[in-house]
Amino acid sequence: MKYVILCLALFTSLSFADSHTSAEQTVLANIDAYWVARNTKDWETVVALSSAEGMYNTNSDGSFHKPVGTATVEDWARTTPGDAGTVVVHFSEAHQLNDSTVFARYYAEGVTPDGKGNFKPYRTRVTSVWVLEGDDWVAKTMHFSSASYGGVHQTQATDFED
């Protein structure tokens, strides 16, 4: 009987080793929804996917960490330029740390305005922590670290091979 239980436990753990938990799946979907909302200026969705208790963020521009902030729909509309560019998520992954916390990381790449009426390429690495508030998984922190073009390694498909 012990052998049967051991085999069943081993089989069960192996069969679920490569699948995502429900929380991880939700967070991955929320990351995509967040960026689609930012690209389309759907500020209600951006705010809904952000912690109501505030977010801790660090931008990829080399500035210091931002103080905790709670942005409103009006804040997003006021501070976002007319054509804010488009950012697409690549190679996202999520890892559930406990019942109410998921760590995620991904690359965000696209084009952003340069302040002179033109666009420039944008590439950043993003790490984020998503927390369960009520029944919703929301972003609590996002840390963007520059992965800019130029003197840095250019990402290639082989970077993601095991």
BELCORKA-V782204 format. One record per residue. N is the residue number from 1. PHI is phi in degrees with one decimal (NA if undefined). Layout:
n: (N,N)
phi: (PHI,PHI)
This chain:
n: (1,2,3,4,5,6,7,8,9,10,11,12,13,14,15,16,17,18,19,20,21,22,23,24,25,26,27,28,29,30,31,32,33,34,35,36,37,38,39,40,41,42,43,44,45,46,47,48,49,50,51,52,53,54,55,56,57,58,59,60,61,62,63,64,65,66,67,68,69,70,71,72,73,74,75,76,77,78,79,80,81,82,83,84,85,86,87,88,89,90,91,92,93,94,95,96,97,98,99,100,101,102,103,104,105,106,107,108,109,110,111,112,113,114,115,116,117,118,119,120,121,122,123,124,125,126,127,128,129,130,131,132,133,134,135,136,137,138,139,140,141,142,143,144,145,146,147,148,149,150,151,152,153,154,155,156,157,158,159,160,161,162)
phi: (NA,-60.1,-63.8,-63.1,-64.2,-62.4,-64.5,-63.9,-64.2,-64.8,-61.1,-63.0,-67.4,-70.5,-69.7,-104.3,-62.5,-98.6,-94.5,-91.3,-69.1,-58.3,-63.7,-63.6,-61.8,-63.8,-62.5,-59.5,-65.8,-67.5,-61.2,-61.3,-62.6,-59.8,-74.5,-61.8,-63.8,-63.3,-64.6,-101.1,59.6,-88.9,-67.0,-61.1,-68.7,-57.2,-66.1,-64.5,-91.0,-110.6,-59.2,-68.2,-88.4,107.9,-122.5,-106.3,-128.6,-136.0,-84.4,-90.1,-88.4,89.7,-74.6,-69.2,-56.3,-85.2,-67.6,-55.5,-144.0,-122.3,-83.2,-101.4,-56.2,-64.0,-60.4,-61.4,-63.9,-72.7,-99.7,-102.9,-62.8,-50.8,-114.5,-88.4,84.7,-138.9,-124.5,-120.8,-89.8,-129.8,54.3,-76.8,-144.5,-136.1,-137.5,-74.9,-90.7,-161.1,-62.9,-126.6,-141.9,-129.0,-94.1,-133.4,-147.5,-168.0,-105.4,-120.0,-142.1,171.5,-131.2,-134.3,-67.3,-98.4,85.6,-118.6,87.9,-115.8,-118.1,-130.5,-64.3,-132.5,-144.2,-145.9,-96.4,-125.4,-116.7,-146.2,-118.4,-112.9,-122.7,-89.9,-114.5,67.1,-104.1,-113.5,-88.9,-129.9,-74.8,-102.8,-151.4,-135.7,-120.6,-103.3,-122.3,-55.8,-131.5,-67.9,-71.6,116.5,-80.2,-110.2,-60.8,-86.1,-60.6,-130.7,-57.4,-68.1,-63.7,-108.2,-84.4,-76.8)
